[in-house]
Amino acid sequence: MLTLKQLRDNTEEAVRRLAKKGVDAAPIIARIIELDDKRKALQNDLDGTLAAQNQAAKQIGMLMGKGEKEAAEAMKTEVATLKTRSQQLKEESDKVAEELQAEIVKLPNFPHDSVPEGRTAEDNVVVKLVENYTEIPGEALPHWELAKKYDIIDFDLGVKLTGAGFPVYKGKGARLQRALINYFLDCNTRAGYQEVEPPIMVNEASGFGTGQLPDKEGQMYHATADGFYLVPTAEVPVTNIFRDVILEQSELPVKMTAYTPCFRREAGSYGKDVRGLNRLHQFDKVEIVQVAHPDNSYEALEAMVAHVESIVASLGLPYRILRLCGGDMSFTSALTFDFEVYSEAQKRWLEVSSVSNFESFQANRLKLRYRDDNRKTQLAHTLNGSSLALPRIVAALLENNQTEDGIRIPEVLIPYTGFDFIK
């Protein structure tokens, strides 16, 4: 969530920056300033009324002590009037504050100056391309056919049990899933991230804290009886560990990693591009999260991108790194790099990771702060990245490593799978 200071100090600059995300922020910011002015005026009036009320209450005791009962009774009437007035002002002030909050949360985060102009994925900028393509059979199969041929993923059984987008992994397919999860977690812990195992259901406050609510409620599975949401990513529970927390500056950066299943409704997603593992309603993902000092958050982002790249590269897949344009970025992000791996059989790029710096946007919603050298509390910066999402990694591994005799397993995964080939 943006701060009032960010919006008021340079309104024209705020409008210009948000336009890069395709948002016409001028009328919203004008309304925010109007409501903020009204809230301040009401607060001043309320403070004055409460002060008069307290002063009058003190005079009642003095008058009663002097035996001036008639004057004391008149003062009691005045106090009652002031109480009614202060209550009205409080209610009106609270209502304006709610309206103000509702307007502020409509605005996305400011994009970083390095974010490219653009509205769609076609406007994203490729910052690195590694073309280590593999030779595959002339009659190469897409992963959904390979999964059926080798009986390692059953999409039809998932439809029977739940519905489309909930595959069942079997035999070596299930073992490959577990191997990838453990390998990714080991890579992350070796890089200094503390592993945590968070809940996979969160409350509304957690969804608001990281920006999923109220922006993406239609994409989340909601257990209405309890008001809980199934997590769309481990970012939500892990980052919310620090909601309403004040850290010491010496504790920064905080680095955490977690594996969770992830749940996304993906409403309106149809067609060939979502076939097989390309887009699921339930999938596994390992996440990395950092809480960083504002002066160091872009250095932390660079390190996170390099770390994710090292994992992707170790799998031997062709990959590219994209700097997302303003129109293709998330609501909460200030700067995002996407990783995509190439699918040899589908002849298309598949996104497997997003690494983002949210600056203070999430921290403001979370009330996540740190104490600086002067013992003053400041908003921290938060970052997160997929390290990695499994479905499209599995799709690319199956397709890019297929041979006439079966599917090769990347060397780094063999200690985790216990086999080097799927036959």
N, C-alpha and C positions, 0 to 999 in steps of 0.2 A: 504494500500500500504506500502510495506517495504521501509525503508529509505536507502539511499546510505551508510550511516554510518554502518547500520546493516549488509550490504552485504560486505563492504570493510574491516571492522575491523577484522573479522574472517571468511574468505570465506569458509574454510573447515567446520567450525561449521554450517554455513548457509546451505551448501550442505547437511550435515548430518541431520539437522532438517527437511529440506524440503523433504528429502527422506522418512520420516515417513508418509508424505501425498502422497507418490507415485510419486513424481516429481523428474526427473533427472535435477537438477538445475544448475549443473556445467557449461554446455555450455552457458546457458542464463546469468549466473552471469559473466562468462568470457567476454561475449559480452557487458554486462552492464559496466564493468570496462574499457574495451577498448573504448567504446563510451564516458564514463565520462572523461577519460584521454584526448581524442580528443577534447571534449568540453572545458576542462580547457585550453588546448594549444591554441585553437581558441580564447578563451576569453582573454588570456594573450596577444595574437597578436593583438586583437581588441583594448584592453586597450592601448597598446603601440602606435598603429596607431592613435587612437583618441587623445592621448596626443601630438603626433607629429603634428597632424592637428591643434590642439588648439595653440600650440607654433608658428607654421608657420603663423596662422591667426593674432596673435599678432604682429609678425615681419612685416607683410604687412603694418599695421598702422604706425609703427615706420619708416619704409623705406619711406612711402609716406610723413611723416612729415619732413624727411630730404631732400625731393626732389629727392630721388633716385627711379624714376619711373620705369626704366628698371629692376632694381633688384626687385622692388615690383611686376611687372608683372610676372617675373620668379617665384616669390614666390607664386603668385596666381595659376600658372600652377601646382606647386607642391601641393598646397592645394587641387586642383581639383583631382589630382591623388590620394592623400590620402583619399579624400572623397569616390572616387570610390572603393578604396581598403577596406575602413571601411564598406561600404555598402555590398560588397561581403562577407567579414568576418562575418558580422551580419547575412546575409541570410544563410551562411553555418553553423554558430553556431546555429541558430534557427532550421535548419533541423536536425542537430545532436541531439539537445535537444529533438525534437519530437521523433526521433528514440529511444533515451534513455528512454523517458517516456513510449513508446510503449513496450519496453522490460521489464521494471520494473513491469508494470501492469499485465504481464503474470504470475508473481509469486504469489502464495497464501501466506497467513499468516503463520508465524512459529507456529507449534503446541507447546503447553506447555509441559514441561518435564513429566508431569503426564499422558499425552495422551498415551493410549496403542498402541502397534504395531498392525498392521492389515490392511486389504484391504477392507473388506466387513462388512455388519451388523452382520454377525456371529461372528466377532472378537470383538464386543462391550462387555464391562464388566458390569454385573449387580451389582450395588452398594447397592441397596435396593429392597426388595420384600415384598409387603404386600398382603397376600392372603386371603382377606375377601370375599371369593366367596359366592354367594347366591344360594339358591335352586330355580330352575326354572322348569316348567312343562317338563315332559318326551319328549313331542313333541314340544320342544322349536323352535320358529320361528326366523329367522334372521330379522334384523331391516327393510329391504326393504319389507318383507311380513307383518310385524307388521304395517308399515306405510300405506300399502294398506288396511289392515284389519280394522284399526281404522280411515282411511281417514284423516291422518294428514300430509303426505308428498306425493306429486304427481310427480313421476319421468317422467311419460309419458307426462304430460302436460308441463313440463319443456322442453322436447325434441321438442314439438310442437312450443313452444314460442321462443326457442333459439336453443337448441341442447342438446346432452348428457352432463351431468355434471352440469346442471343448474336446480336443483329441485325447485318445488313450495311448500312452507310450508303453511298448511291450518289449520284453527280452532285452536285446542289445540296444534298442531304442531308449528304454528306460534307464539302462546303465549309462548310456551316452549322456543323457540329461543330468544324471547325478554326477558324472565325471566332470562335466562342464561347470556345474555349480561349485564343486569343490575346487577345481582348478582356478576359477575366477576369484573365489574367496581367498585362496592361498596367495595368489598374485597380489591381491589388495592388502592382506595382512603383512606380507613381506615388505610392502611399500609404506608401512606405518599406519595403516587404518585399523582401528579397533573393531573387531567383529561384534555385532549385536544381533539378537534375534527378537524382533519386535512383534507386536500383535498384527494380524492381518485385517482387523476391523478397527476403525477409528471413529471418534465422535465428531460432531459438527464443528466444534472448536478447532480440532486438528485439521479438518478439511479447509476451514477458513484460514488458518495460520499459514499454510503453504500455497494458498491461492486456488485450490480446486473448487472451493465454494466461495461465493455463489456462481462462479464462472462456468464450472463444468458439471453441475449436479446431474444433468441429463445423460452424462457419459459414465456415471458411477452407479454401481449396484447398491441399493439402499435397503437395509433391514428396518422397515418402518416401525415395527413394534417397539424397538429399542432406540431408534434414531441413529443407528450405527451405519457406517459405510465400509464396504469392502475396498481395500486399498488399491488404487490404480498403479502404485509404485511404492517401493520402500521409502522413497524420499519423504512421504507424508508422515509416517510414524517416527522415523529417525530424526528428522528435523524438528518435529514437535517435542522431542525429548527436552529441547532447550526453550520451550515456550514459557514465558514469565520467569526466565532465568537471567541473573546478572553474573557474568563470568569475570574473572580477573584477567587483566591484559596478558599476564604471564601464562595463562592457560591456552592462549591462541597460538597456532590454529588447533581446532579440534577436528580430528579425522575419524570417520566411522564408515563401516561397510556392513551391508546386510543382504541376505537372500530372503526373498518372499515370493510366493505366487502373486500375480497381479491380475486384477479384474477390470475389464473395460467393456462397456456395452457396445461401443463402436457403432452407434445407431446410424443408419443410412449408408453403411459400407457394403457394397455389393460389387460383383463383377469378377473378371479374371484376375485382377491385381490383388485380390484378397483370398485367392484359392489356397488350399493346404495350410501351411504354416505362415503364410504371408501376413495374415491378420487374424488374431484370435481374441476370444472373450476372456479366456484364462490362459496365462503363460507365466513362465518362470523368468526371474530377472535378478541379477546381483547389482547392487547400487553402491556408489560411494558418495559421501556427503562431507562437506567441510564448513566449519564456522571460522571465518577469517577476520583479521584486522582489516579495516577499510583500505589502509595504505598498501596492503599486501595481497588483496583479493585477486588482482589480475595476474600476478605472479603465480598464485595458487591455481588459477584457471589454466594457465600455460602448462603447469606441472601435471594437472589432471588430464589434459589433452594428451600430453606425451605418455602418461601412464596407460591410458586406454589404448593409444596407438601401439604400445609395446605388446599388449595382449592380443590385439587383432593381428598384428604382424606375426606373432608366434604361431598362429594357427595356419599360416601359409596361404591366406586368402587374398585375392586382389581387393584393394580397398581405396577409398578416397575420403578426404576430409572436406567438409563444406562449412563456410561461414554463412549463416542464415541471414537472409534479407529481412527488413523490418516487417513485411507483411506475412512472413512464414514463421515468425517467432512466436513463442508462447506468451500468454498474458503477463506472466511474472518475470520473464527473462530480460536481462539487459544486454547479454551477448551469448550466443549459442553456437557451438560447433557440432555438426552432425557427422557421424561415421556411417559409411555405407560400404557393404561388401558386394562383389559382383557375382551374380548367379549365372553360371555358364550355360545351364540348360534353358533358363527363362530369358536369357539375354537382357537382363535388367539389373539395376542397382537396388539393393535392399537396405533400408536403414536398420542399424543395430545398436546405435548409441547416440544420445544427445548429452553434451557436457555444457553446463550453463553457469553463469554468474548472475545472481539475482540482486547483487549489491545489497542495499538496505530494505528492499521492497518487502521481502518475506519477514525480515527481522522486525519491521515496524508493525506488521500484523501480529507477529508472535510476541512482541514486547521482549525481544532478545537483545540484551545489552552487555556491555563490558565496562569495567572501570578503567579510565585512562590514567596517565601519570599524575594527573591532578585530582584523582579520586572522583572525577565526574563520570556519570554514566553516559555512554554513547551507543548508538545502534551498531551492531556488528554487521558483517556481510555474510551471506550464505551462498553456497555453491553445491551443485550435485551433478552426477553423471552416471549413465548406465555403464556397468563394467562387468558383464554385458547383458543385454537381453538375449535370451536363448533361441526363440523360434526361428528367426531368420539366419542366425548363425548356423543352426542345425540344417536349415534348408540349403545354405550355401555349402556347408561341409559335405552333405550328401551328394549334391549335384556336381561340385567341383572335384570331388575325389572318387567319382565312380569310374570303374574299369570294367572290362569284359568279365572279370571274375568276381567282382564285388566292390565294396566301398572301402578305401583306405582310411585309416585313422591317423590324424596328425601325430607326429612323434611325441609332442609335449603332452598329449592326452593319454598315451598308452599306459603310463604308470597308474592312471586314474581309472581307465576302462578295464584294464586287464586283458585286452585283446587288441590286435592291430589291424583287423579286417572284419568287415561284416559280409558274410557269404550267404 
